[in-house]
Amino acid sequence: MLNTEQFLSELSKRVPLEFMADGAYEEDFKPIETVAGYILPESFKMLYALHNGEKSGEHLLMLGFYWMSLQDILYEMKGQLEIAEEYEFDTISYQKEYIQEVTWSPGWIPFAADGSGNYIALDLTPGVHGKVGQIISCGRDENEMCELHYTLLGESTEAEMEAYTEYVMGER
């Protein structure tokens, strides 16, 4: 089994460090936890303690999305929650009852963005059959959401983590 520390070690082998921002501090997580109404998982905090996203101007390290800083996450969460208060979009989940079919959930923590309002997010408020910590697609153009992977929380096999790391970060 590959744990979070081993995953981070594998990740650091594949991502050029010159593209990565310095790590976050414990107090940097509190504003996000306040807006979300949830405590962020330790594995998420460990990842951001290592690197608080990409450096400004460096983009597209994750599936063509950029890795957001905690400050960007907070800004986008607030914006999406404001939109969700005013508008309701027809949103469906490919995996019925795994992802909430709502415009935006406070428990969706976007950590990667395409710059056009679409995100890859940590889901702390899954549907009845989903798992806390699943990774989902969501956002403006994501009317049909899907679970991308479930590895951020808990343990996964070494092969699953390696495949996920290669998929998200690509061989570099």
C-alpha positions in Angstrom: 0.0 0.0 0.0 1.2 3.5 -0.8 0.4 6.2 1.8 0.2 9.9 1.4 3.9 10.5 2.2 4.9 8.0 -0.4 2.5 9.6 -2.9 4.0 13.0 -2.3 7.5 11.6 -2.8 6.5 10.1 -6.1 4.8 13.4 -7.1 7.9 15.4 -6.4 9.9 13.2 -8.7 7.6 14.0 -11.6 7.0 17.8 -11.1 9.7 20.3 -11.9 10.3 22.1 -8.5 11.0 25.4 -10.2 7.3 25.5 -11.2 6.1 25.0 -7.7 5.3 27.6 -5.0 6.6 27.4 -1.5 4.6 25.5 1.1 1.6 26.8 3.0 1.4 27.2 6.8 -1.2 25.8 9.1 -3.0 29.1 9.5 -3.4 29.3 5.7 -6.0 26.5 5.7 -8.4 28.1 8.3 -10.2 30.5 5.8 -11.0 27.7 3.5 -12.2 25.5 6.4 -14.4 28.4 7.5 -16.0 28.9 4.1 -16.4 25.1 3.5 -17.6 24.4 7.0 -15.4 21.3 7.1 -11.9 20.5 8.4 -9.6 19.8 5.4 -8.1 16.3 5.4 -4.5 15.9 6.7 -3.4 14.5 3.4 -4.6 17.6 1.6 -2.8 19.8 4.1 0.4 17.7 3.7 0.3 18.3 0.0 -0.1 22.0 0.4 2.5 22.2 3.1 4.9 20.9 0.5 3.8 23.3 -2.3 1.0 25.9 -2.2 0.2 25.3 -5.8 2.1 26.4 -8.9 4.2 29.6 -9.1 2.4 32.5 -10.8 2.7 32.2 -14.6 3.3 28.4 -14.5 0.2 26.5 -15.6 -1.2 23.3 -16.9 0.6 20.7 -14.7 -2.7 18.8 -14.0 -4.6 17.5 -16.9 -4.3 20.9 -18.6 -5.4 22.6 -15.5 -3.2 24.7 -13.2 -2.6 23.8 -9.6 -4.3 26.4 -7.5 -2.8 28.2 -4.4 -4.9 28.2 -1.2 -5.6 31.9 -1.8 -7.0 31.0 -5.3 -9.0 28.2 -3.8 -10.6 30.5 -1.3 -11.4 33.2 -4.0 -13.0 30.6 -6.4 -15.0 28.9 -3.6 -16.5 32.2 -2.5 -17.3 33.1 -6.1 -18.9 29.8 -6.9 -21.0 29.9 -3.7 -22.2 33.4 -4.7 -23.2 32.1 -8.1 -25.0 29.1 -6.6 -27.1 31.4 -4.4 -28.3 33.3 -7.4 -28.5 30.6 -10.1 -29.4 27.0 -10.3 -27.9 25.0 -13.1 -29.0 21.6 -14.4 -26.2 19.5 -13.1 -26.1 15.7 -13.4 -23.6 13.1 -12.2 -22.4 10.4 -14.5 -22.2 8.2 -11.4 -25.7 8.7 -10.0 -25.7 9.3 -6.2 -21.9 9.5 -6.0 -21.7 13.3 -6.6 -24.3 15.8 -5.4 -26.3 17.2 -8.3 -26.1 20.8 -7.2 -24.7 24.0 -8.8 -21.9 24.1 -6.1 -21.4 22.5 -2.7 -19.4 24.2 0.1 -17.7 20.9 0.5 -16.1 21.0 -3.0 -12.6 22.2 -2.6 -11.2 23.1 -6.1 -7.5 22.5 -6.3 -7.0 22.7 -10.1 -8.6 25.1 -12.6 -8.6 25.7 -16.3 -9.0 29.4 -16.0 -12.6 29.3 -17.4 -14.5 28.3 -14.3 -14.0 24.5 -14.5 -12.3 22.7 -11.7 -10.9 19.4 -10.3 -12.0 19.3 -6.7 -11.8 17.4 -3.5 -15.3 16.4 -2.6 -16.0 16.5 1.2 -19.8 16.3 0.6 -20.3 13.3 -1.7 -23.6 11.8 -2.7 -25.0 8.8 -0.8 -22.8 6.3 -2.6 -19.8 8.5 -3.0 -16.8 8.6 -0.6 -15.5 11.6 1.3 -12.3 12.7 -0.4 -13.2 11.6 -3.9 -11.8 13.7 -6.7 -14.4 15.2 -9.0 -14.9 17.5 -12.0 -17.1 20.5 -11.4 -17.7 24.0 -12.6 -19.2 26.2 -15.3 -18.9 23.8 -18.2 -19.2 20.7 -16.1 -22.9 20.1 -16.2 -22.2 16.4 -16.4 -19.9 15.8 -13.4 -17.8 12.7 -12.8 -15.7 11.2 -10.1 -12.1 11.2 -11.4 -10.4 9.1 -8.8 -10.5 8.2 -5.1 -7.0 8.3 -3.7 -6.4 11.5 -1.8 -7.7 10.1 1.5 -6.7 6.8 2.9 -4.4 4.3 1.3 -4.3 2.9 -2.3 -2.2 0.3 -3.9 1.2 1.4 -5.2 0.0 0.7 -8.8 -3.1 2.8 -8.3 -1.1 5.7 -7.0 1.5 5.5 -9.7 -1.1 5.3 -12.4 -2.9 8.3 -10.9 0.3 10.3 -10.5 1.2 9.6 -14.1 -2.3 10.4 -15.3 -2.5 13.8 -13.5 1.1 14.9 -13.8 2.2 13.1 -16.9 5.7 11.5 -17.2 8.2 14.3 -17.0 
